[in-house]
Amino acid sequence: MAEPLPALVENSLEVAWEYLDRSGEIADPYKTAEFLLKNIQTQILKGETRKLMLSNRAIEAHQRRPHLVA
């Protein structure tokens, strides 16, 4: 049985967040959470429903985006 949509979003976001947090890649928690959520939502709208694929693609997109250095 497929995971319910809210759980899929939550679980995918959690996996991506935990990875980025452990690797020290979260400079701004609010912006990071917003970015990951939007990325995961966009993927789901395009038909992706695999939790790890959603998480991994969100992580990769976050790592590719330019970060401001303070």
PDB file of N, CA, C and O in Angstrom:
ATOM      1  N   MET A   1       0.825  -1.178   0.000  1.00  0.00           N
ATOM      2  CA  MET A   1       0.000   0.000   0.000  1.00  0.00           C
ATOM      3  C   MET A   1       0.870   1.242   0.000  1.00  0.00           C
ATOM      4  O   MET A   1       1.872   1.301   0.713  1.00  0.00           O
ATOM      5  N   ALA A   2       0.500   2.223  -0.784  1.00  0.00           N
ATOM      6  CA  ALA A   2       1.265   3.457  -0.891  1.00  0.00           C
ATOM      7  C   ALA A   2       1.131   4.283   0.382  1.00  0.00           C
ATOM      8  O   ALA A   2       0.101   4.267   1.056  1.00  0.00           O
ATOM      9  N   GLU A   3       2.182   4.989   0.680  1.00  0.00           N
ATOM     10  CA  GLU A   3       2.205   5.874   1.851  1.00  0.00           C
ATOM     11  C   GLU A   3       1.265   7.054   1.609  1.00  0.00           C
ATOM     12  O   GLU A   3       1.280   7.615   0.513  1.00  0.00           O
ATOM     13  N   PRO A   4       0.452   7.452   2.584  1.00  0.00           N
ATOM     14  CA  PRO A   4      -0.421   8.626   2.401  1.00  0.00           C
ATOM     15  C   PRO A   4       0.415   9.868   2.088  1.00  0.00           C
ATOM     16  O   PRO A   4       1.531  10.010   2.588  1.00  0.00           O
ATOM     17  N   LEU A   5      -0.115  10.746   1.278  1.00  0.00           N
ATOM     18  CA  LEU A   5       0.631  11.914   0.810  1.00  0.00           C
ATOM     19  C   LEU A   5       1.233  12.754   1.936  1.00  0.00           C
ATOM     20  O   LEU A   5       2.416  13.085   1.855  1.00  0.00           O
ATOM     21  N   PRO A   6       0.486  13.117   2.980  1.00  0.00           N
ATOM     22  CA  PRO A   6       1.104  13.914   4.056  1.00  0.00           C
ATOM     23  C   PRO A   6       2.290  13.200   4.715  1.00  0.00           C
ATOM     24  O   PRO A   6       3.293  13.832   5.047  1.00  0.00           O
ATOM     25  N   ALA A   7       2.171  11.897   4.901  1.00  0.00           N
ATOM     26  CA  ALA A   7       3.264  11.131   5.496  1.00  0.00           C
ATOM     27  C   ALA A   7       4.455  11.065   4.554  1.00  0.00           C
ATOM     28  O   ALA A   7       5.601  11.134   4.998  1.00  0.00           O
ATOM     29  N   LEU A   8       4.198  10.933   3.264  1.00  0.00           N
ATOM     30  CA  LEU A   8       5.268  10.901   2.276  1.00  0.00           C
ATOM     31  C   LEU A   8       6.061  12.198   2.301  1.00  0.00           C
ATOM     32  O   LEU A   8       7.292  12.178   2.313  1.00  0.00           O
ATOM     33  N   VAL A   9       5.365  13.314   2.309  1.00  0.00           N
ATOM     34  CA  VAL A   9       6.027  14.618   2.353  1.00  0.00           C
ATOM     35  C   VAL A   9       6.835  14.747   3.648  1.00  0.00           C
ATOM     36  O   VAL A   9       8.007  15.121   3.623  1.00  0.00           O
ATOM     37  N   GLU A  10       6.203  14.437   4.762  1.00  0.00           N
ATOM     38  CA  GLU A  10       6.872  14.560   6.066  1.00  0.00           C
ATOM     39  C   GLU A  10       8.104  13.667   6.162  1.00  0.00           C
ATOM     40  O   GLU A  10       9.166  14.110   6.601  1.00  0.00           O
ATOM     41  N   ASN A  11       7.964  12.428   5.757  1.00  0.00           N
ATOM     42  CA  ASN A  11       9.080  11.483   5.859  1.00  0.00           C
ATOM     43  C   ASN A  11      10.220  11.837   4.917  1.00  0.00           C
ATOM     44  O   ASN A  11      11.388  11.704   5.282  1.00  0.00           O
ATOM     45  N   SER A  12       9.898  12.283   3.721  1.00  0.00           N
ATOM     46  CA  SER A  12      10.930  12.683   2.767  1.00  0.00           C
ATOM     47  C   SER A  12      11.680  13.910   3.273  1.00  0.00           C
ATOM     48  O   SER A  12      12.905  13.986   3.178  1.00  0.00           O
ATOM     49  N   LEU A  13      10.937  14.857   3.806  1.00  0.00           N
ATOM     50  CA  LEU A  13      11.541  16.067   4.352  1.00  0.00           C
ATOM     51  C   LEU A  13      12.440  15.721   5.539  1.00  0.00           C
ATOM     52  O   LEU A  13      13.534  16.269   5.675  1.00  0.00           O
ATOM     53  N   GLU A  14      11.981  14.823   6.387  1.00  0.00           N
ATOM     54  CA  GLU A  14      12.764  14.424   7.551  1.00  0.00           C
ATOM     55  C   GLU A  14      14.084  13.771   7.151  1.00  0.00           C
ATOM     56  O   GLU A  14      15.125  14.071   7.737  1.00  0.00           O
ATOM     57  N   VAL A  15      14.051  12.891   6.168  1.00  0.00           N
ATOM     58  CA  VAL A  15      15.278  12.227   5.706  1.00  0.00           C
ATOM     59  C   VAL A  15      16.265  13.254   5.161  1.00  0.00           C
ATOM     60  O   VAL A  15      17.448  13.224   5.503  1.00  0.00           O
ATOM     61  N   ALA A  16      15.786  14.156   4.321  1.00  0.00           N
ATOM     62  CA  ALA A  16      16.657  15.179   3.742  1.00  0.00           C
ATOM     63  C   ALA A  16      17.218  16.088   4.835  1.00  0.00           C
ATOM     64  O   ALA A  16      18.411  16.389   4.848  1.00  0.00           O
ATOM     65  N   TRP A  17      16.350  16.522   5.752  1.00  0.00           N
ATOM     66  CA  TRP A  17      16.776  17.419   6.832  1.00  0.00           C
ATOM     67  C   TRP A  17      17.857  16.765   7.700  1.00  0.00           C
ATOM     68  O   TRP A  17      18.878  17.385   7.998  1.00  0.00           O
ATOM     69  N   GLU A  18      17.628  15.524   8.097  1.00  0.00           N
ATOM     70  CA  GLU A  18      18.591  14.834   8.957  1.00  0.00           C
ATOM     71  C   GLU A  18      19.949  14.713   8.285  1.00  0.00           C
ATOM     72  O   GLU A  18      20.982  14.900   8.928  1.00  0.00           O
ATOM     73  N   TYR A  19      19.953  14.401   6.997  1.00  0.00           N
ATOM     74  CA  TYR A  19      21.220  14.286   6.272  1.00  0.00           C
ATOM     75  C   TYR A  19      21.949  15.626   6.250  1.00  0.00           C
ATOM     76  O   TYR A  19      23.133  15.704   6.580  1.00  0.00           O
ATOM     77  N   LEU A  20      21.235  16.675   5.861  1.00  0.00           N
ATOM     78  CA  LEU A  20      21.862  17.998   5.765  1.00  0.00           C
ATOM     79  C   LEU A  20      22.310  18.498   7.126  1.00  0.00           C
ATOM     80  O   LEU A  20      23.358  19.133   7.236  1.00  0.00           O
ATOM     81  N   ASP A  21      21.536  18.223   8.161  1.00  0.00           N
ATOM     82  CA  ASP A  21      21.900  18.643   9.517  1.00  0.00           C
ATOM     83  C   ASP A  21      23.162  17.936   9.982  1.00  0.00           C
ATOM     84  O   ASP A  21      24.074  18.569  10.515  1.00  0.00           O
ATOM     85  N   ARG A  22      23.216  16.633   9.781  1.00  0.00           N
ATOM     86  CA  ARG A  22      24.397  15.859  10.202  1.00  0.00           C
ATOM     87  C   ARG A  22      25.657  16.277   9.456  1.00  0.00           C
ATOM     88  O   ARG A  22      26.758  16.219  10.003  1.00  0.00           O
ATOM     89  N   SER A  23      25.491  16.697   8.205  1.00  0.00           N
ATOM     90  CA  SER A  23      26.659  17.091   7.414  1.00  0.00           C
ATOM     91  C   SER A  23      26.984  18.572   7.574  1.00  0.00           C
ATOM     92  O   SER A  23      27.896  19.080   6.921  1.00  0.00           O
ATOM     93  N   GLY A  24      26.249  19.267   8.434  1.00  0.00           N
ATOM     94  CA  GLY A  24      26.546  20.671   8.710  1.00  0.00           C
ATOM     95  C   GLY A  24      26.211  21.619   7.579  1.00  0.00           C
ATOM     96  O   GLY A  24      26.832  22.674   7.453  1.00  0.00           O
ATOM     97  N   GLU A  25      25.235  21.261   6.749  1.00  0.00           N
ATOM     98  CA  GLU A  25      24.912  22.052   5.570  1.00  0.00           C
ATOM     99  C   GLU A  25      23.682  22.940   5.748  1.00  0.00           C
ATOM    100  O   GLU A  25      23.143  23.440   4.761  1.00  0.00           O
ATOM    101  N   ILE A  26      23.229  23.144   6.982  1.00  0.00           N
ATOM    102  CA  ILE A  26      22.069  23.994   7.212  1.00  0.00           C
ATOM    103  C   ILE A  26      22.542  25.295   7.853  1.00  0.00           C
ATOM    104  O   ILE A  26      22.837  25.342   9.047  1.00  0.00           O
ATOM    105  N   ALA A  27      22.609  26.350   7.042  1.00  0.00           N
ATOM    106  CA  ALA A  27      23.010  27.661   7.544  1.00  0.00           C
ATOM    107  C   ALA A  27      21.801  28.406   8.094  1.00  0.00           C
ATOM    108  O   ALA A  27      21.885  29.036   9.149  1.00  0.00           O
ATOM    109  N   ASP A  28      20.685  28.338   7.389  1.00  0.00           N
ATOM    110  CA  ASP A  28      19.455  29.020   7.796  1.00  0.00           C
ATOM    111  C   ASP A  28      18.342  27.976   7.839  1.00  0.00           C
ATOM    112  O   ASP A  28      17.838  27.569   6.792  1.00  0.00           O
ATOM    113  N   PRO A  29      17.955  27.541   9.033  1.00  0.00           N
ATOM    114  CA  PRO A  29      16.952  26.473   9.148  1.00  0.00           C
ATOM    115  C   PRO A  29      15.629  26.789   8.452  1.00  0.00           C
ATOM    116  O   PRO A  29      15.056  25.915   7.802  1.00  0.00           O
ATOM    117  N   TYR A  30      15.137  28.017   8.577  1.00  0.00           N
ATOM    118  CA  TYR A  30      13.857  28.372   7.961  1.00  0.00           C
ATOM    119  C   TYR A  30      13.940  28.280   6.433  1.00  0.00           C
ATOM    120  O   TYR A  30      13.076  27.674   5.799  1.00  0.00           O
ATOM    121  N   LYS A  31      14.970  28.875   5.848  1.00  0.00           N
ATOM    122  CA  LYS A  31      15.109  28.851   4.391  1.00  0.00           C
ATOM    123  C   LYS A  31      15.359  27.438   3.878  1.00  0.00           C
ATOM    124  O   LYS A  31      14.869  27.064   2.812  1.00  0.00           O
ATOM    125  N   THR A  32      16.116  26.660   4.630  1.00  0.00           N
ATOM    126  CA  THR A  32      16.385  25.286   4.226  1.00  0.00           C
ATOM    127  C   THR A  32      15.101  24.459   4.235  1.00  0.00           C
ATOM    128  O   THR A  32      14.825  23.720   3.291  1.00  0.00           O
ATOM    129  N   ALA A  33      14.322  24.586   5.302  1.00  0.00           N
ATOM    130  CA  ALA A  33      13.065  23.841   5.390  1.00  0.00           C
ATOM    131  C   ALA A  33      12.123  24.241   4.264  1.00  0.00           C
ATOM    132  O   ALA A  33      11.494  23.386   3.641  1.00  0.00           O
ATOM    133  N   GLU A  34      12.026  25.528   4.006  1.00  0.00           N
ATOM    134  CA  GLU A  34      11.156  26.028   2.934  1.00  0.00           C
ATOM    135  C   GLU A  34      11.611  25.489   1.576  1.00  0.00           C
ATOM    136  O   GLU A  34      10.788  25.053   0.771  1.00  0.00           O
ATOM    137  N   PHE A  35      12.915  25.519   1.323  1.00  0.00           N
ATOM    138  CA  PHE A  35      13.458  25.035   0.059  1.00  0.00           C
ATOM    139  C   PHE A  35      13.187  23.541  -0.126  1.00  0.00           C
ATOM    140  O   PHE A  35      12.728  23.113  -1.184  1.00  0.00           O
ATOM    141  N   LEU A  36      13.475  22.758   0.910  1.00  0.00           N
ATOM    142  CA  LEU A  36      13.268  21.314   0.813  1.00  0.00           C
ATOM    143  C   LEU A  36      11.801  20.971   0.586  1.00  0.00           C
ATOM    144  O   LEU A  36      11.474  20.122  -0.243  1.00  0.00           O
ATOM    145  N   LEU A  37      10.922  21.638   1.328  1.00  0.00           N
ATOM    146  CA  LEU A  37       9.494  21.376   1.185  1.00  0.00           C
ATOM    147  C   LEU A  37       9.008  21.699  -0.227  1.00  0.00           C
ATOM    148  O   LEU A  37       8.288  20.902  -0.827  1.00  0.00           O
ATOM    149  N   LYS A  38       9.388  22.840  -0.753  1.00  0.00           N
ATOM    150  CA  LYS A  38       8.970  23.216  -2.111  1.00  0.00           C
ATOM    151  C   LYS A  38       9.517  22.235  -3.141  1.00  0.00           C
ATOM    152  O   LYS A  38       8.822  21.856  -4.084  1.00  0.00           O
ATOM    153  N   ASN A  39      10.767  21.828  -2.950  1.00  0.00           N
ATOM    154  CA  ASN A  39      11.372  20.888  -3.888  1.00  0.00           C
ATOM    155  C   ASN A  39      10.634  19.555  -3.870  1.00  0.00           C
ATOM    156  O   ASN A  39      10.329  19.001  -4.926  1.00  0.00           O
ATOM    157  N   ILE A  40      10.351  19.045  -2.693  1.00  0.00           N
ATOM    158  CA  ILE A  40       9.647  17.769  -2.567  1.00  0.00           C
ATOM    159  C   ILE A  40       8.235  17.871  -3.141  1.00  0.00           C
ATOM    160  O   ILE A  40       7.781  16.963  -3.837  1.00  0.00           O
ATOM    161  N   GLN A  41       7.546  18.960  -2.855  1.00  0.00           N
ATOM    162  CA  GLN A  41       6.196  19.155  -3.400  1.00  0.00           C
ATOM    163  C   GLN A  41       6.216  19.185  -4.921  1.00  0.00           C
ATOM    164  O   GLN A  41       5.353  18.588  -5.566  1.00  0.00           O
ATOM    165  N   THR A  42       7.187  19.870  -5.493  1.00  0.00           N
ATOM    166  CA  THR A  42       7.297  19.943  -6.956  1.00  0.00           C
ATOM    167  C   THR A  42       7.510  18.558  -7.555  1.00  0.00           C
ATOM    168  O   THR A  42       6.903  18.211  -8.568  1.00  0.00           O
ATOM    169  N   GLN A  43       8.366  17.780  -6.930  1.00  0.00           N
ATOM    170  CA  GLN A  43       8.615  16.422  -7.422  1.00  0.00           C
ATOM    171  C   GLN A  43       7.349  15.565  -7.365  1.00  0.00           C
ATOM    172  O   GLN A  43       7.059  14.809  -8.292  1.00  0.00           O
ATOM    173  N   ILE A  44       6.612  15.688  -6.285  1.00  0.00           N
ATOM    174  CA  ILE A  44       5.373  14.907  -6.137  1.00  0.00           C
ATOM    175  C   ILE A  44       4.371  15.316  -7.207  1.00  0.00           C
ATOM    176  O   ILE A  44       3.695  14.462  -7.781  1.00  0.00           O
ATOM    177  N   LEU A  45       4.269  16.607  -7.479  1.00  0.00           N
ATOM    178  CA  LEU A  45       3.355  17.075  -8.522  1.00  0.00           C
ATOM    179  C   LEU A  45       3.741  16.532  -9.897  1.00  0.00           C
ATOM    180  O   LEU A  45       2.890  16.402 -10.777  1.00  0.00           O
ATOM    181  N   LYS A  46       5.024  16.216 -10.078  1.00  0.00           N
ATOM    182  CA  LYS A  46       5.490  15.635 -11.342  1.00  0.00           C
ATOM    183  C   LYS A  46       5.358  14.113 -11.352  1.00  0.00           C
ATOM    184  O   LYS A  46       5.675  13.466 -12.350  1.00  0.00           O
ATOM    185  N   GLY A  47       4.883  13.535 -10.222  1.00  0.00           N
ATOM    186  CA  GLY A  47       4.603  12.105 -10.205  1.00  0.00           C
ATOM    187  C   GLY A  47       5.532  11.234  -9.385  1.00  0.00           C
ATOM    188  O   GLY A  47       5.301  10.029  -9.283  1.00  0.00           O
ATOM    189  N   GLU A  48       6.577  11.801  -8.796  1.00  0.00           N
ATOM    190  CA  GLU A  48       7.496  10.993  -7.994  1.00  0.00           C
ATOM    191  C   GLU A  48       6.855  10.668  -6.643  1.00  0.00           C
ATOM    192  O   GLU A  48       6.335  11.555  -5.967  1.00  0.00           O
ATOM    193  N   THR A  49       6.896   9.404  -6.261  1.00  0.00           N
ATOM    194  CA  THR A  49       6.313   8.990  -4.983  1.00  0.00           C
ATOM    195  C   THR A  49       7.261   8.135  -4.141  1.00  0.00           C
ATOM    196  O   THR A  49       6.858   7.610  -3.103  1.00  0.00           O
ATOM    197  N   ARG A  50       8.495   7.992  -4.570  1.00  0.00           N
ATOM    198  CA  ARG A  50       9.462   7.199  -3.793  1.00  0.00           C
ATOM    199  C   ARG A  50      10.171   8.105  -2.787  1.00  0.00           C
ATOM    200  O   ARG A  50      10.837   9.070  -3.163  1.00  0.00           O
ATOM    201  N   LYS A  51      10.019   7.780  -1.515  1.00  0.00           N
ATOM    202  CA  LYS A  51      10.529   8.618  -0.432  1.00  0.00           C
ATOM    203  C   LYS A  51      12.017   8.931  -0.574  1.00  0.00           C
ATOM    204  O   LYS A  51      12.415  10.092  -0.473  1.00  0.00           O
ATOM    205  N   LEU A  52      12.825   7.934  -0.803  1.00  0.00           N
ATOM    206  CA  LEU A  52      14.269   8.170  -0.880  1.00  0.00           C
ATOM    207  C   LEU A  52      14.658   8.957  -2.121  1.00  0.00           C
ATOM    208  O   LEU A  52      15.607   9.740  -2.084  1.00  0.00           O
ATOM    209  N   MET A  53      13.943   8.761  -3.211  1.00  0.00           N
ATOM    210  CA  MET A  53      14.221   9.551  -4.413  1.00  0.00           C
ATOM    211  C   MET A  53      13.880  11.015  -4.151  1.00  0.00           C
ATOM    212  O   MET A  53      14.640  11.911  -4.518  1.00  0.00           O
ATOM    213  N   LEU A  54      12.734  11.253  -3.514  1.00  0.00           N
ATOM    214  CA  LEU A  54      12.343  12.625  -3.169  1.00  0.00           C
ATOM    215  C   LEU A  54      13.402  13.266  -2.270  1.00  0.00           C
ATOM    216  O   LEU A  54      13.814  14.403  -2.501  1.00  0.00           O
ATOM    217  N   SER A  55      13.831  12.541  -1.261  1.00  0.00           N
ATOM    218  CA  SER A  55      14.826  13.059  -0.318  1.00  0.00           C
ATOM    219  C   SER A  55      16.155  13.322  -0.999  1.00  0.00           C
ATOM    220  O   SER A  55      16.739  14.394  -0.841  1.00  0.00           O
ATOM    221  N   ASN A  56      16.629  12.357  -1.747  1.00  0.00           N
ATOM    222  CA  ASN A  56      17.934  12.496  -2.395  1.00  0.00           C
ATOM    223  C   ASN A  56      17.959  13.638  -3.400  1.00  0.00           C
ATOM    224  O   ASN A  56      18.936  14.383  -3.465  1.00  0.00           O
ATOM    225  N   ARG A  57      16.910  13.781  -4.172  1.00  0.00           N
ATOM    226  CA  ARG A  57      16.859  14.881  -5.141  1.00  0.00           C
ATOM    227  C   ARG A  57      16.784  16.235  -4.445  1.00  0.00           C
ATOM    228  O   ARG A  57      17.374  17.209  -4.913  1.00  0.00           O
ATOM    229  N   ALA A  58      16.059  16.300  -3.330  1.00  0.00           N
ATOM    230  CA  ALA A  58      15.974  17.553  -2.573  1.00  0.00           C
ATOM    231  C   ALA A  58      17.344  17.900  -1.979  1.00  0.00           C
ATOM    232  O   ALA A  58      17.744  19.064  -1.985  1.00  0.00           O
ATOM    233  N   ILE A  59      18.053  16.906  -1.474  1.00  0.00           N
ATOM    234  CA  ILE A  59      19.400  17.120  -0.934  1.00  0.00           C
ATOM    235  C   ILE A  59      20.321  17.630  -2.030  1.00  0.00           C
ATOM    236  O   ILE A  59      21.031  18.617  -1.837  1.00  0.00           O
ATOM    237  N   GLU A  60      20.315  16.967  -3.171  1.00  0.00           N
ATOM    238  CA  GLU A  60      21.179  17.376  -4.283  1.00  0.00           C
ATOM    239  C   GLU A  60      20.864  18.792  -4.744  1.00  0.00           C
ATOM    240  O   GLU A  60      21.775  19.574  -5.016  1.00  0.00           O
ATOM    241  N   ALA A  61      19.592  19.123  -4.833  1.00  0.00           N
ATOM    242  CA  ALA A  61      19.199  20.474  -5.248  1.00  0.00           C
ATOM    243  C   ALA A  61      19.679  21.500  -4.228  1.00  0.00           C
ATOM    244  O   ALA A  61      20.137  22.579  -4.602  1.00  0.00           O
ATOM    245  N   HIS A  62      19.577  21.174  -2.955  1.00  0.00           N
ATOM    246  CA  HIS A  62      20.046  22.082  -1.905  1.00  0.00           C
ATOM    247  C   HIS A  62      21.554  22.281  -2.000  1.00  0.00           C
ATOM    248  O   HIS A  62      22.047  23.398  -1.843  1.00  0.00           O
ATOM    249  N   GLN A  63      22.271  21.223  -2.253  1.00  0.00           N
ATOM    250  CA  GLN A  63      23.728  21.308  -2.337  1.00  0.00           C
ATOM    251  C   GLN A  63      24.182  22.083  -3.574  1.00  0.00           C
ATOM    252  O   GLN A  63      25.260  22.678  -3.566  1.00  0.00           O
ATOM    253  N   ARG A  64      23.382  22.083  -4.624  1.00  0.00           N
ATOM    254  CA  ARG A  64      23.735  22.793  -5.862  1.00  0.00           C
ATOM    255  C   ARG A  64      23.412  24.283  -5.812  1.00  0.00           C
ATOM    256  O   ARG A  64      24.001  25.069  -6.554  1.00  0.00           O
ATOM    257  N   ARG A  65      22.489  24.677  -4.950  1.00  0.00           N
ATOM    258  CA  ARG A  65      22.070  26.066  -4.956  1.00  0.00           C
ATOM    259  C   ARG A  65      23.135  26.940  -4.315  1.00  0.00           C
ATOM    260  O   ARG A  65      23.818  26.527  -3.378  1.00  0.00           O
ATOM    261  N   PRO A  66      23.266  28.153  -4.834  1.00  0.00           N
ATOM    262  CA  PRO A  66      24.301  29.056  -4.284  1.00  0.00           C
ATOM    263  C   PRO A  66      23.944  29.468  -2.844  1.00  0.00           C
ATOM    264  O   PRO A  66      22.797  29.799  -2.544  1.00  0.00           O
ATOM    265  N   HIS A  67      24.921  29.440  -1.994  1.00  0.00           N
ATOM    266  CA  HIS A  67      24.721  29.822  -0.598  1.00  0.00           C
ATOM    267  C   HIS A  67      25.473  31.122  -0.325  1.00  0.00           C
ATOM    268  O   HIS A  67      26.594  31.320  -0.794  1.00  0.00           O
ATOM    269  N   LEU A  68      24.849  31.978   0.422  1.00  0.00           N
ATOM    270  CA  LEU A  68      25.499  33.229   0.806  1.00  0.00           C
ATOM    271  C   LEU A  68      26.415  32.950   1.994  1.00  0.00           C
ATOM    272  O   LEU A  68      26.027  32.282   2.952  1.00  0.00           O
ATOM    273  N   VAL A  69      27.611  33.464   1.917  1.00  0.00           N
ATOM    274  CA  VAL A  69      28.562  33.286   3.002  1.00  0.00           C
ATOM    275  C   VAL A  69      28.555  34.566   3.822  1.00  0.00           C
ATOM    276  O   VAL A  69      28.691  35.661   3.276  1.00  0.00           O
ATOM    277  N   ALA A  70      28.397  34.428   5.128  1.00  0.00           N
ATOM    278  CA  ALA A  70      28.336  35.602   6.003  1.00  0.00           C
ATOM    279  C   ALA A  70      29.695  36.226   6.186  1.00  0.00           C
ATOM    280  O   ALA A  70      29.825  37.225   6.893  1.00  0.00           O
TER     281      ALA A  70
END
